[in-house]
Amino acid sequence: MNTADRIQSLRKAKGISQEELADIIGVSRQAVSKWESEQSTPDVEKIILLSDYFGTTTDYLLRGIEPVKENAQKRDAMPCFLIGTMINALGLLLAIAVWIERQVSWSVGAGLSIMALGTTVFLFGQLTDSRNRARARAYFFIYNVWFLLLIPSAVCFNILDGLLEGYAGLISPLPLPGNSFAAFGLYWLLYLAVCIAVDVLAARSVRRQE
């Protein structure tokens, strides 16, 4: 079995067409067809992309050397994503609860500190030699953009709204209506738009990996 046969075999094992593989790798369908018919060979960059997508090694694609089956022994990045997400959600909920109860600005610092811990847990799974890093990264963005974006954007909104309206904006983990309900509504529209856009892009990444 040569490189062309291995690419074709891996593609069929994934259950995708030449056109779908071409879209994932960023080439034309004709290029994939030429690879599989031995009319041309992928360059180094495309070999790396193919090996990442198929979950194999460049040595296997180029020379047929079977990868050492150590992947099952590697740490899975998904638990780091799950634990980090739960910590981030807890940080946001705690910051909001403290603000509602006491209206103190340190609720922002407390929430951000906890979310920094959650993000560190996630990054541990990304920076170590773990399985499913790309999948964990995509899911992290899907869920955590809602948590991580709210407090910083709310603080910026409250300060800016206060400056524009001529008063000292409160440091709060939630956006406050202030004197302009129009600005308050615009904030939520922008927040939702950014979070949804990130979710759509991350969801596409997940589908490409499946």
C-alpha angles and dihedrals in degrees: 000000000000132000092275092053092047093052091049093046093050092047093051091046087057090050095232132129128242089255092054092049090048090053092050095048094040101244136107123275088243090060091055090047091053091049091053094045093048093244090123141000126232115253121244094268092053092046089056092049091048093049091050092049096046092042095237137107132272088237090060093050095046103033107012094244106156113235117248107258097237096118092093089057094053121100113262114239093209096080089054088053092049096046092044091050092051091049091049092050090049091050092053094046092048093050091050093045093051091047093050091048101042110006092224123154094223087073086079093054092046093051094046092048092054092046090050087058091049092050090049090055089052092048090052088064090048098048097046124074094268137152123247095021095147092048092047090049093052093048091046091058092045094058106022100051086076092054102037097045099048103070099042092044092046092051092049091047094050093048094045093045089051093051092049093047095044102250138095109273115227120244100238136154088228130056111254123214094234113173097320120065088178091061089044091054092045090054092056092047091053092044092052092045094052094045093047092047091053090047092052093050093046092047090054089053090052092050091051090055095051 
